Structure formats: structure tokens, C-alpha cells
Amino acid sequence: HFGQTIINDFGRPYQEGFNNVTGFSGWGTAGRFTIYVRGEYQHAPSAPAYSDQIRNVIASVDSNPVQPATPFSTINQFRLLDTYVSANLENWNLSFGKQSLWWGPDYGSAMLFSDNAEPIYIFRASRITPFTLPWIFHWLGPMKFDFFMGKLSGHEFPPRPLIHGEKISFKPTPNLELGFSRTTVFAGGGHPMTLGLLIRTYFSLGDNPNQNRTNDPGDRKGGLDFSYRVPHLRNWLTLYMDSFSDDDPSPLANPPRANFNPGFYMPKLPWLPKVDLRVEAVYTDPPTPESHGGNFVYFNTNYHDSYTNKKYLLGSWIGREGQGFQAWNTYWLGARNSIQLGYRHAKVSDDFIPGGETLNDGSVKVNWWLGRDINLSTYVQYEKWRAPILAPSPQTNWTASVQVGFWPRSWSK
């Protein structure tokens, strides 16, 4: 509802003060089988509960009862992030466990599935080796397919919904790659999954805002993304875009209802071969009556906690009825060492959150390898935000982090 100071961080908790994450990852293989584990201890300070005014606004825009004034407790917990087992069968990878996905070509935001939220429990089948269709369909080029079925956590209205997603991507030319995707949040408390319901989630089309939960095919989203290396500039410029539309099979079916996240990447700048530039914009406030009041994008009439996992957005950090952009300028000191400057801007519509919201932040990140096995990453961000519902005047904050990573390669044997 009120933006995020830290984004795309696997739903890790954070509050004002000292926060800590200490963890490990490891894997093992045996023939066609693999096991991967990533776990961490997380600490975040406490914070007071939202005021009555803020809780009333949240209840109103979500069409839920007003929740009690519960303070944010100090968090000291161990969490498993990506932790799964997998098997390679005939060029398909079948896996089960907690897994994160990033479905999109963008660097700072993915519209349908990102790592902004904690990984969810899913069964996943993904094509490892691209395949080519026979006959005239070979012009589509090499193709890959990804499918998952899983469950979402932290939902109350209704609890325990399921989610499935599919993505097919193909590369008709060396410069162009296209992807079509779809996700559906369905079932949940009081609405058990049946074969008929599962079939409806795949084949029901169009928007049915007044449908009761008994016949509801779920919160469906259709996505389209592409990445295009500009001919004659293929070593200089790549254009890309991620998009999705609620309840439509694809943004192409109804562009005015769609949401877009375009961007471009320049791996080197003229006369500055060690400097790259990336710029992206994101937009979730389409000019359609359904969008008014935040009741369209990343919201559903029958699934009020959609599109989240443990209260964090599964998709783009911009959230409901927002627009913004990001830019990064990276200077490469070597193959692995870099200094990056970043900027992020976001605005949220005032017909969703009273008074609207505006956020601007600038950051500096240094990534440095201290020898063969140790990596040091430092990050400083200055943020200025205005949200009259939270504070009467503009506010500022600083976020600073130091991260040390150790890869004991001598242990790999």
C-alpha cells in the first residue's frame, strides 16, 4: 500500500535500525538428481502498529474488515529460501520445494513473477534444452517451456489459495526473443480445488467482476515480454519490455487494459567502454474505469490478498495504480568488480491512497572481490518520500548495508 524502501529482496523483514541476515547455500548432485538448500537467520527490530486512520484506509481499499492495531514485533527467525530437490528427465527439469522465479527481461522489475516476495512452495517443470517445432512452425525458432503449481502463504481473504503459471518463449531470429506467460490464483478457503475448477482457470476468458466464488475461475493474468538487439547496434543497444493484463489472455487482446515495463540496455557507452547504462519504466495505472481506487491491477474482487505472498508483492514493486522508473549506471573496474549508481522514482494515484504517494531514491553500490573466495558488497541509499496519509510533510531516510560473501571453492570436491 505504501511502497518499499528495499525491493526485490526475497521478502526479508526490515525496520528502522539494525537489521541482519546471516545465511548459507549449498548443493549436491548424484546422476540426474540435485538438491539445493539456502537458509538464513533474519533479524529485524520492532515497530509500532499503524494508526486507526491508516488501518481504515487499508481496510477500505482492500474491501476487508478493519484489522486490530497489532505492533510489528521484533523478528528473530530462521527461514529457508530456495530449497528444493530436482531431477533431469529427457531434457526436462522437474523440481519440488521453495523456489523463486524471475519471469521477465527487466533488471529492476518483473510484472508477473519476481523475487520481491519470499519463494513459494511449488512443483515446477521446465525445459532445459530448447526444442524446435516441425513443419512450418520451425520459423518460431528454438522454444522453451516453464510450468509451475504452488501455494501462497499469508493470505486471509480467503486463506490458502493456490497458484499456477505457464510460460513459453521462443527466438525466431538471433536478435529477437518473445515470451508469453499466464498465472492464475485460485481455490483457497471455502473453495476447494476440483478438476472442473482447474479446467476453468485455463480456458475461461474475459473479465467477470460480479462472479461469485463458486464459479470464479480465479485471478488470471496474461503476460507478454520481448527482448530485441537492434540490428547494426547489437553490441550497443538492446530494447526490451515486460507487460501483463488482468483477466485477458494477453496484453495484445486489450492494450488499453494492459500494464507495461519497457526498458533499454547499453552495455557500453560511446568513448566509455567500461560504463554501461540501463533505464526502465513501469506503469500499472491503465486508463480504464476498473483501475479507479486500486481495484484492478494486483487486486481481485474475490481474492483480496492477491497478488502477494506473505504480504509482499509477487510481481513488480510498483504495486497498484503506480508509475515510476529506474536507472543504473555501472562502471566496470574489471570482470567482477564494479561501482553502480542507481535512481528510482515512483508515484501512486491519489484515488487509491488518499493524497497519493511520491518516492525518490538514489543509491551507490560497490561490488569488490577480495581474492578468489571472498566478495564484499556495500550499498548506500538516500530516500525522500511524501505520503500525506503517513506523515504531514516530506520525509527522508538513509539505508546502508555491508555484505560479505564467502565461496569456499576448495570444499567443492
N, C-alpha and C positions, 0 to 999 in steps of 0.2 A: 504493500500500500504506500510506503513512504521511501522507496528507493533503498539502495545498498551502497555502503561505503566500500566494502570489499566484495568483489564479484568473482564468479567462476572459481570458487574455492571449495567445491565439494560439500557445500552446506555446513562448513565448520562454524561453530558458535563463536561470537566475538562481542565484546562490550568495551566501553571506555576503561582504560587501564592496561594492565599487563596480561597478555594472552600468550598461551604456549601450545605448541603442537610438537610432540616427540614420537617418532614412529619408525617403522621399518617396512621393507618389502622384500620378497624373495620368491623364487620359483624353482620347480623341479620338473624334469621330463623323464618319461620312460616309454620309448617307442612312440606310439601315436597319442599318448596321454600326457597332459600337462596339468599341474596345479600351481596356482598363483595366489599369494597372500599379501595383503597390505593392511597393516593395522597401526593405530596410533592412539596415544594418550592426548586428550584435549582438555585444556583449562581455559575458562572464561569467567570474568568477575560477574557479580550480581548487578541488577539494575532495578529501579522502582517500576511499579506497574503503570500502564497507560492511564491517563486521566479519564474521568467519566465522559468528557466531550469526545476524546479520541476513540474510546470504545464504542460510543454511539455512532460515530461516523463509520467505523469499520463494520458494525452490525448492519447499518443502513445500506452501504454499497455492496455488501455480500448477501443481503436478504436473509440474515441469520439473527437469532436472539442475541441480545447484548450479553457478552461474556463477563464473568466476575473479574474484579481488579486483582489479578494474581501477579505478584512481583516476579521478575526474572531471577531465578536462583543462581548461585554460583555453580558452575559446571566443572566437574572433575570426572571424566569418563574415558573409558577405552572404547574405541569404535573400529570396526572393520570397514574399510573402504572396498576397493576392488578385491574380491576374494572369490575364486571360482575354480572349478575343475572343467577340463575340456578334452575333447577327442577329435582327431583329424581323421575323417572318413571320406574317401573318394573326393578329395579336393573341397570338402565342406568341413568347417569347424563347428562342432556342437559343444556348447558350454552351458553351465548352470552355476548360479551363485550371484553375489552382488557385483554388478558391472556398471560402469559409466560409459556413455556414448557421446559422440560429438557429430551430429548429422548436419553438416554444412561446411561450405568452403571458407567462411569468415573466420577471422582470428580472434575477435573480441566478443562474438555473439553467435549463437546458433538458435534458430527460431523454434524448431520442434524438439530438439534434444541436445542439451549441453551438459557441462559438468558444474553448473551453478548449484545444483542440489546434490545431496548425498546419493551415491549409487543405489540403485534399487535391485531387489531380487528378481532375476529374470532367467528364463530359458532362451537361449539365442542360437540361431543357425545362420552362419554367414559363409558366403562363397570365398574361398581362399584364392583360387586360380580363376581369372576371368575366362568366360566362355563366349563363343560366337554362335548365333542362331543360323540355321541353314537357309538355303534358298535366297530370296530377295532381301530377307531380313539381315543378311550379313552386313548391309550398309550401316546398321546401327553400331557396328564395331564391337570391341570387347565389352562384355557386360558383367556386372557383379550384383549379387542379391543379398539382402540382410533382413532377417526376421527376428522378432523377439516377442515374448509373452511374459508379463510380470505383474507384480502387485505394488501398490502405492501405500505409503505409511503417513501417519499424522493427519488423516482426513477424519472429519467429524460429521459432515453433512453431504452425503452419507459416509459411514466408515468403510474401510477395507475395500475400495474399488480396485479393479484390475485394469491393466493397460496392455495393448498390443500395438506393434508397429512394424511396418514393412518399408523397405527402400530398395529401388532398383536404379542402378546407374550404368551409363554406357558412354563410350567415347567414339563418336562417328568420325572424328578427324584427330590428328595429333595435337591440335590446338584447342579443341572443344571437348568438354566433359559435361554431361547432363545427368541430373538425378531427380527422380520422382519418389515422393515418400508420403506416408499416411500413418497417423496414430489415432487410437480410439481409447478413451477412458470409459469403462462400462462396468456393469454389475455393481457389487457393493452391498452394504447392509440393507436387508429387506428386498433385495432384487437379485436372487441367486442366478448364477450363470447356467444357461441351458444351451443346447445345440442351436435352438431357434434364435436365441439372443445373439449368439456368436455369429450366425449367418447374417443377421440383420446389421451387425456392426460393419460387415464387409460390403454389403450390397445396398444398403439404404442410402439414398442421396437426398440432397436438399435440406432446407432448414425447417425444423418443426418445433418452434418455440413453445407451443402450448401442449406438447405431447406429455402425457403422464408417464411416470417412471416404469409402469408395467410394459409399455410398448416402446420406450425410449431406446434407440439404437446406440446411445452413448454420445460422449463429447468427441466428435470426429474432426480431424484436421488434415487437410491435404497440402503437401508441400512441393515446391519446385526449386531447384538450385542449379546453377551452372558456373563454370569457370572457363575463361577464354583467353588464351595467349594471343595478343594482337599480331597478325601477320606482319612481317618485316620489323616488328618491335618485340618479338617473342622473348628476347633476352632483356627487355627493358620494361615491359608493361603487361600485366595480367588484370583483366576485368572479371569480376565475379558478383554473384547475387544469391541470396537465400530469401525465400518467401514462403508464406503459407496462407491458407484461407480456412475459416471456420465453417464446418458443415458442407463445404463444396469439395468435390473430388480433387480439385487442383486450383491454384490461383488463376490458371488460364480460363477456367469455367466462368469466373465472375471477377475480373480485375478490380472493380471499384470496392469490393469487399475484402481485398487481399491486403496483406502486410508485407513490407519489403525491408531487406537489409543488404543494400548494394555496397560495393567497395572496389578499390583498386590497389595493386601492389607493384611497386617499382623496386626490384632487387638491387639496383644501383642507380645513382643519380649522375647526370652529366658532369664530368670533371671531378666527381666524388665517388670513385668505385667502391669505397668501403662503407658507404652510407646508403641505407635503404629507407623507403617511405611507404607507409600503409595508411589508408584513410577509409573509414567505413561509416555509413549512416544507418539508422534503424528507425522504423515507423510502425506504430500499432494503433493509429487513430484514423481508420479509413472513413471517408465521407459517406457514411451510411447511417440511417436513423438508429439501427440496432446498437451502434457503438456508444451512443449517449449514455452517460452515467457509469461507464466502465462495465457494462453488462454484455459485452460481446467477445472481445479478444481476451484469451486466458480466463474466461469465466463461462459458466454454463448454468442454465436455469435449474437443472436437476442435480448438477454436481458443483456445489458452491465452492469447494476447495480445489477444483480443477483450475489451473494446470500446475500442481505443486507436488512435492514430496517432502514431508516433514516441514511444511510451511515455506519452503524455498521453491522458486520457480524452476520447473524443468527446462524451460526454454530460455528466451532472452531476458537479461537483467532489466530491460526497459519496462517490462510489465504491461499493465493495462493502460490504454489511452495515452501512450507516451510517444515522444520523438526525441532523437538525440544523435550524436555522432562521436566517433573516437578517431584518434590519430596517433601514430607511433613513428618515431624517427630513431633508427638504430645505427650506431657506429660500431663496426666490427673491428676489434683490435687484433683478431686472429680467427681461427676456425671455430673456437669455442668461447672466447672472451668478448664481451660486448658491453656497451653503455646505451641505454634506451631512455628516450624522453617520451612521455605519454600525456595525452589530454583527453578528457571525457566530458561531455555535456549532455544533460537530459532535462526535458520538460514534461510535466504531466498535466493533463487538461483539468481546468477548474470545475468542469461539470462532473468529474469523477471524484476528485478530492477538493473540498471547498477551499478556495483561494489558490488552488494549483500548487505546483512544486517546481523548483528550478535547482539544478545541481551542476556545479562545475568543479572539476578537479584536475590538477597537474601532478605529474609524478616523474621521478628519476629512478631507474633500476640499473644496477651494476651486477653483471654475472662474470665470475672470475674463477678459474681453476687453479688451485694451489697444488701443483704437481699432478700426478696421474690419477689419484683416487679421491681427492677432496675438492669439493666445489663450494664456493662462498657466493651467496647472493644477498645483496642489500637493496632495500626499497624504501623510498620516502615519498609520501603523497600529501599534498595540501588540498583541502576541500572547502569550498564555500557553498552553502545551500540556503535556500529560502523556502519555507513551508509554513504559512501562517497558522495552520492547524496545530503545528508542533511548537512554534516559537513566534512571538510577535515581530521579531527583527531578524535579519540575516545572521546565520551562524557560520563559524569556521571550525575546522578541526585538522589535526595532523595525525597521520598514520605512518609509523616507521617499523620496519621489520628487518631482521637478520636471520638468514637461513644457512645452515651448514649441512651439506650432504656428503656422505662417506660411501664410496663404492669399493669394497674390498675385493678387487679383482683376483687376488691370489687365492680367495676362497672358492672361486668358481669351479675348481676341479674337485 
